[in-house]
Amino acid sequence: MLIDTHVHLNADQFQDDVDETIARAREAGVRRMVVVGFDTKTINLAMELIEQYSFLYAAVGWHPVDAVDFDEEKAAWIEELAAHPKVVAIGETGLDYHWDKSPADVQKDVFRRQIAIAKKVKLPIIIHDREAHEDIVDILEEENAGEIGGIMHCFQGDEAMAARCLDMNFYISFGGPVTFKNAKLPKEVAVTIPDDRLLVETDAPFLAPHPYRGKRNEPAYVTLVAEKLAELRGVSYDELASQTTKNAERLFALTEK
């Protein structure tokens, strides 16, 4: 049994078959899922989904690409939603230097503000990092994010970056890219992560694992991520599934939710 720690069942790509997608995930052994909201529309949909399904949980935050749209009202709204018993994290938030909608200084400010919210409400934070490795870790260290810890979502950094994140109580999560044939770095890093800090995710509908690369991802495919990690780390699938599930339960305090 697995926990998909990062899925966007609230994305437009699932609007016509979200119930069937959830059913396929459950049949594949995906026990629980964390639905991540990152703007007004997706946060609202995530909150609707967690009311409909007992085994779904939500993370609420503001995506760095849309940082220019963040304001005090949205910050207060995210803080208010964090009181919901099935909201288990703040995020995803972070930095994204691939797109240019939001200037880097605006992204950094919004990132710091959400770290502050996470610390205030005492929830872990889910980090989005695209082409911003050094700035991400620097800000996490400067803001003492280790007080609450969280997840380095779909980790793409090197072993040195992972070590700095681990020192701040962060978990390292791997998704579809670790299964890609040409993805040397994620595979190398995946074998170095301590057993008690490893997580699995899909980021569905994005980043589908091999052999579905380029197609719509879905939470059932987290099993393929787990299979590849088990192979790389030289453990059985059941061991990997059990360990990552325990880790997710610990981080999100799911036994108490």
Phi, psi and omega per residue, in radians:
M1 nan 2.362 -3.064
L2 -2.133 2.811 2.978
I3 -2.093 2.091 3.037
D4 -1.436 1.906 -2.999
T5 -1.468 0.005 -3.127
H6 -2.782 1.805 3.140
V7 -2.502 2.546 3.141
H8 -1.934 1.172 3.050
L9 -1.148 -0.209 3.109
N10 -1.557 0.107 -3.127
A11 -1.386 2.712 3.130
D12 -1.010 -0.534 -3.093
Q13 -1.109 -0.296 -3.136
F14 -1.893 0.098 -3.005
Q15 -1.102 -0.442 -3.097
D16 -1.636 -0.264 -3.062
D17 -2.565 0.609 -3.076
V18 -1.094 -0.689 -3.130
D19 -1.129 -0.732 3.113
E20 -1.160 -0.655 3.112
T21 -1.104 -0.756 3.110
I22 -1.108 -0.727 -3.138
A23 -1.098 -0.712 3.115
R24 -1.119 -0.663 3.124
A25 -1.108 -0.784 -3.135
R26 -1.112 -0.702 3.114
E27 -1.116 -0.530 -3.131
A28 -1.400 -0.125 3.127
G29 1.774 0.232 3.099
V30 -1.489 1.851 -2.963
R31 -1.308 -0.745 -3.138
R32 -2.511 2.783 -3.116
M33 -2.466 2.539 3.057
V34 -1.879 1.997 -3.113
V35 -1.555 2.125 -3.027
V36 -1.740 2.128 3.050
G37 -1.793 2.393 -3.036
F38 -2.349 0.107 2.994
D39 -2.746 -3.134 -3.031
T40 -0.994 -0.845 -3.091
K41 -1.099 -0.858 -3.054
T42 -1.278 -0.511 3.061
I43 -1.162 -0.796 3.126
N44 -1.055 -0.733 3.131
L45 -1.181 -0.650 3.100
A46 -1.084 -0.732 -3.140
M47 -1.137 -0.631 3.086
E48 -1.139 -0.759 -3.095
L49 -1.131 -0.686 -3.106
I50 -1.244 -0.340 3.046
E51 -1.371 -0.487 -3.095
Q52 -1.452 -0.559 -3.037
Y53 -2.162 2.207 -3.085
S54 -1.164 -0.447 -3.034
F55 -1.723 0.133 3.052
L56 -1.799 2.496 3.093
Y57 -2.253 2.896 -3.082
A58 -2.192 2.640 2.883
A59 -2.085 2.435 -3.114
V60 -2.200 2.269 -3.136
G61 -2.939 -2.987 -3.089
W62 -2.213 2.181 -3.049
H63 -1.222 2.442 -3.116
P64 -1.065 -0.537 3.125
V65 -1.038 -0.592 -3.105
D66 -1.769 0.395 -3.078
A67 -1.002 -0.543 -3.132
V68 -1.125 -0.317 -3.128
D69 -1.629 -0.016 -3.084
F70 -1.449 2.445 3.110
D71 -2.595 -3.102 -3.086
E72 -1.096 -0.624 3.133
E73 -1.106 -0.766 3.134
K74 -1.196 -0.648 3.091
A75 -1.069 -0.766 3.135
A76 -1.147 -0.647 3.132
W77 -1.134 -0.793 3.122
I78 -1.084 -0.746 3.119
E79 -1.093 -0.677 3.117
E80 -1.152 -0.771 -3.141
L81 -1.119 -0.482 -3.113
A82 -1.081 -0.322 3.119
A83 -1.339 -0.239 3.136
H84 -1.127 2.364 -3.073
P85 -1.101 -0.326 3.139
K86 -1.839 0.134 2.960
V87 -1.565 2.056 -2.954
V88 -1.967 -0.056 -3.126
A89 -2.827 2.809 2.988
I90 -1.794 2.261 3.137
G91 2.402 3.029 0.303
E92 -1.581 2.533 3.088
T93 -2.498 2.899 -3.126
G94 2.664 -2.385 -3.118
L95 -2.374 2.476 3.128
D96 -2.432 1.807 -3.103
Y97 -1.649 0.109 3.128
H98 -1.352 -0.737 -3.140
W99 -1.747 2.732 -3.044
D100 -2.041 0.365 3.123
K101 -1.105 -0.736 -3.100
S102 -1.994 2.176 3.119
P103 -1.043 2.659 -3.081
A104 -1.007 -0.685 -3.107
D105 -1.168 -0.600 3.084
V106 -1.201 -0.766 3.098
Q107 -1.003 -0.786 -3.113
K108 -1.088 -0.740 3.136
D109 -1.097 -0.800 -3.129
V110 -1.167 -0.630 3.080
F111 -1.074 -0.856 3.133
R112 -1.072 -0.671 -3.136
R113 -1.139 -0.633 3.133
Q114 -1.325 -0.554 3.000
I115 -1.050 -0.729 3.123
A116 -1.093 -0.701 3.101
I117 -1.101 -0.809 -3.127
A118 -1.023 -0.741 3.122
K119 -1.144 -0.672 -3.126
K120 -1.150 -0.759 -3.084
V121 -1.590 -0.048 3.081
K122 1.049 0.843 3.046
L123 -2.132 2.587 3.064
P124 -1.125 2.810 -3.085
I125 -2.075 2.423 -3.128
I126 -1.774 2.145 -2.982
I127 -1.773 2.179 2.997
H128 -1.723 2.171 -3.090
D129 -2.340 1.927 3.067
R130 -2.240 1.942 3.107
E131 1.023 0.614 -3.068
A132 -2.499 0.522 -2.978
H133 -0.879 -0.957 -3.018
E134 -1.132 -0.781 -3.131
D135 -1.128 -0.666 3.113
I136 -1.013 -0.933 -3.058
V137 -1.192 -0.663 3.099
D138 -1.032 -0.801 -3.129
I139 -1.160 -0.729 3.103
L140 -1.026 -0.725 3.128
E141 -1.206 -0.768 -3.125
E142 -1.100 -0.606 -3.100
E143 -1.598 0.132 -3.142
N144 0.933 0.766 -3.118
A145 -1.139 -0.269 3.083
G146 -1.066 -0.304 3.084
E147 -1.043 -0.573 -3.101
I148 -2.039 -0.405 -3.135
G149 1.138 -2.896 -3.132
G150 2.747 -2.580 -3.050
I151 -2.225 2.294 2.894
M152 -1.520 1.708 -2.993
H153 -1.257 2.306 3.126
C154 0.804 1.073 -2.963
F155 -1.067 2.280 -3.129
Q156 -2.207 0.101 -3.113
G157 -1.425 -3.073 3.135
D158 -1.677 -3.088 -3.073
E159 -1.143 -0.620 3.130
A160 -1.143 -0.717 3.091
M161 -1.138 -0.750 3.117
A162 -1.018 -0.711 -3.131
A163 -1.087 -0.736 3.106
R164 -1.108 -0.683 3.131
C165 -1.200 -0.726 3.103
L166 -1.067 -0.629 3.111
D167 -1.130 -0.362 3.130
M168 -1.772 0.410 3.092
N169 1.198 0.399 3.110
F170 -1.606 2.604 3.034
Y171 -1.675 2.648 -3.135
I172 -1.915 2.116 -3.066
S173 -1.964 2.393 3.135
F174 -2.042 2.504 3.109
G175 -2.190 -2.677 -3.062
G176 -0.868 -0.703 -3.089
P177 -0.979 -0.455 3.141
V178 -1.176 -0.270 3.116
T179 -1.626 -0.171 -3.084
F180 -1.212 2.422 -3.066
K181 -1.070 -0.583 -3.080
N182 -1.678 0.144 -3.083
A183 -1.584 1.404 -3.070
K184 -1.259 -0.819 -3.036
L185 -1.101 -0.858 3.124
P186 -1.004 -0.639 3.123
K187 -1.151 -0.733 3.140
E188 -1.126 -0.733 -3.117
V189 -1.246 -0.646 -3.055
A190 -1.010 -0.545 -3.103
V191 -1.408 -0.184 -3.096
T192 -1.687 -0.206 -3.055
I193 -1.307 2.302 3.101
P194 -1.001 2.573 -3.110
D195 -0.908 -0.698 -3.011
D196 -1.490 0.149 3.112
R197 -2.180 0.219 -3.060
L198 -1.708 2.379 3.099
L199 -2.350 2.800 3.074
V200 -2.131 2.663 -3.120
E201 -2.740 2.988 3.008
T202 -2.006 -0.634 -2.948
D203 1.104 0.378 3.133
A204 -0.985 2.450 0.243
P205 -1.537 0.193 -3.079
F206 -1.680 2.845 2.953
L207 0.956 0.855 3.115
A208 -1.051 2.412 -3.139
P209 -1.283 2.826 2.972
H210 -1.022 2.363 0.161
P211 -1.685 0.324 -3.109
Y212 -1.757 0.179 -3.088
R213 -0.896 2.311 -3.132
G214 1.602 -0.187 3.105
K215 -1.817 3.068 3.115
R216 -1.159 2.222 3.082
N217 -1.432 2.739 3.030
E218 -2.620 2.783 -2.986
P219 -1.064 -0.427 3.094
A220 -1.036 -0.476 -3.072
Y221 -1.343 -0.059 3.067
V222 -1.080 -0.386 3.067
T223 -1.072 -0.594 3.135
L224 -1.231 -0.608 3.064
V225 -1.135 -0.789 -3.139
A226 -1.112 -0.696 3.103
E227 -1.062 -0.778 -3.129
K228 -1.161 -0.739 3.118
L229 -1.115 -0.706 3.110
A230 -1.075 -0.755 3.121
E231 -1.081 -0.834 -3.111
L232 -1.097 -0.655 -3.046
R233 -1.597 -0.060 3.063
G234 1.232 0.623 3.094
V235 -2.199 2.944 3.107
S236 -1.322 2.763 3.085
Y237 -1.018 -0.752 -3.114
D238 -1.088 -0.685 3.109
E239 -1.121 -0.777 -3.127
L240 -1.121 -0.743 -3.139
A241 -1.121 -0.780 -3.138
S242 -1.095 -0.778 -3.098
Q243 -1.162 -0.821 -3.108
T244 -1.187 -0.541 3.073
T245 -1.174 -0.774 3.086
K246 -1.042 -0.706 -3.139
N247 -1.108 -0.774 3.137
A248 -1.147 -0.700 3.114
E249 -1.092 -0.688 3.133
R250 -1.174 -0.863 -3.097
L251 -1.066 -0.833 -3.069
F252 -1.563 0.003 -3.087
A253 0.889 0.804 -3.029
L254 -1.215 -0.460 3.122
T255 -1.186 -0.304 -3.124
E256 -1.756 -0.048 -3.048
K257 -1.632 nan nan
